Amino acid sequence: MALPLFDLALDYTLRTVALGAMLLGLSSGVIGTYAVLRRQSLLGDAMSHAALPGIALAFLLTQSKEAPILLSGALAAGWLGALLVSAITRTTRVKLDSALGLILSVFFGFGLMLLTFIQQQAGASQAGLDRFLFGQAASLMQRDVAVMGGGTTIVLLTVLLYWKEFKLLAFDPDFARVLGLRVRFLESLLTSLLVLAIVVGLQTVGVVLMSAMVVAPAAAARQWTDRLGVMVVLGALFGILAGTSGALLSSLTPRLPTGPTIVLVVTGMVIVSLLLAPNRGLVWTWARARARAGQVQADTILHHLAALAEHHDSLEYGHPSAVLRTTGLSPQQVDHTLRVLESTGLVRRIDQDRWAITPAGLIRVRPPLHAAEIEKTGDSPAHRVANPANTAREGPR
Amino acid sequence: MADRPNVQAPAVDVQDLTVAYREQPVLWDIDMTVPPGVLLAIVGPNGAGKTTLLKAILGLIRPVAGRVLIFGQPVEHQRHRISYVPQRGSVDWDFPTNVLDVVMMGTYGELGWLRRPGRRERERALAALDQVGMRELSDRQISQLSGGQQQRVFLARALVQNVDVYLMDEPFQGVDALTERAIVALLQHLRSQGKTVIAVHHDLQTVREYFDWIMLLNVRRIACGPVDQVFTEQNLRLTYGGRLATGFARETDTTAALASLTRKGDDTNGSPAL
């Protein structure tokens, strides 16, 4: 790459692209948190697809390619889509998922039709609209970024102002209504913010993949925290990170569409979060399950050795490890567990492959119920087995 | 409560209430008048409309016909005097928040727009958690609560509101015997303060012990009134369609009812009474 060109790009285009992608990630990360928590992730998908005919109609009506005009069209169409989904679910027996699918495909199909129509009309200036399909960060102008900044500011301010209301709405809308909150208003406000956040990202990510930016950062953030405030901030950070890196990557590589690049980056974040996040991560869960399995194996072996010791009435008598395979554990598992138990002093090796439980191990599997009672009778399980009198009696065997 | 206009008005007054999902009536022409300061059990079989009745009183469901008054006024004007303890399963317990935060949600109504819960709300939430024996768990993530603990968190959230009428949907569901005793004591304490508690209840054996009023419901109102007047064999048979066995209701009716049931044969499948 020619160096001077790169410098130039860094100066203007890249800075604009980075800023735009940052705003996109910020607004969709924040509002996506609520969409995910309210189980309305798919609403974002329907809204973004529904925006396409709005863009095309705005262009057809005004013949202008100015971002504010096209995005106003997107906003109106997305909002109309949301309104229709809610009307369909409220007045008919059609369920939410079907209503979303219906609106998504009808609006998107209509949008594609309009787009084809516009392109057939020819005129080189009309060709640019298909960048809204898969997004083209490089086409962002400073003016576009200003519009995006306005949308993002509205989203952030509203979420701050309605913090506790939105929290309650997401957790328990019925209770919110019992408290006298205007739930219907809050719901439409939240949906409007979702549409707004989607519109902010349309130019960069495109209508087809925009829903990923609503769902993925929030889903990744949920893995790392159990607090709503932290989740919102993390969602914003993940969104910013994915948006910026994806947009820069696609701007620096010729013919790499921005939307898919951003989505791949954010998918990577989700995968890492699903695997590695403490507590909720799969690796973590797997490690815990393994530790538990190890504990169960250890308990099984200890119980067997205790039973054997009681049967022989001796803590000195060594038992071959093969006997312990009757527990259903593999030889490797038995050997491994025995070594672990030996290192913690619960079993000991009598000779080559003969093992016995220690007094400490016996107390572990046969805990004395009442300490006082034991003192009175001197009858703890370990005491009982290890009693020299007993061993002497059984000794000659 | 400083001003209590219309002291004589019933705490909850339901008149001619009909609720329908599509064509199917779920509640049909319900009348129910509950004076202040009683502990009322709503009893009826599955699908009788018990939860629907609560939701209709709260204004969460729009009825086809009829009206609901809380202390003589529509519920929209009495939000500060009524609270709700929903069934545990009605929310997603994997929501990222902790016990104290959920209980503080009970203060959101009076806080109004823009104000966040502060120290005072925190203190009240902790006091409410104390009442249900959950103060030590105030920092606990709600996804880590047992069923009984979830129930008590919801109870504390309602207590924080400090209202006059509490509507509870199966407050004893899934709680152990000890917790049930504690919740009953709490409800009776509320009644002693003049509060009204309306709870959906399933255990016929404890109705007489826990509650002083009862509403027998099966889509229609079977009977509503003080337990010792209304909780009769006759009414139970009407509510449960005659298949429910005996032993819960008044002695005088029991003998006759037992006789009639035994005559019917073995399809009653034994008596759940002790």
Interface residues (C-beta under 8 A of the other chain):
Chain A: L37 R39 L161 W163 K164 E165 K167 L168 A170 F171 D172 D174 F175 A176 R177 V178 L179 G180 L181 R222 T225 D226 R227 L228 V230 M231
Chain B: K55 L58 G59 L60 E76 R79 H80 I82 S83 Y84 P86 S90 V91 D92 F95 P96 T97 N98 V102 M105 G106 Y108 G109 L111 W113 L114 R116 P117 Q141 S143 R157 Q161
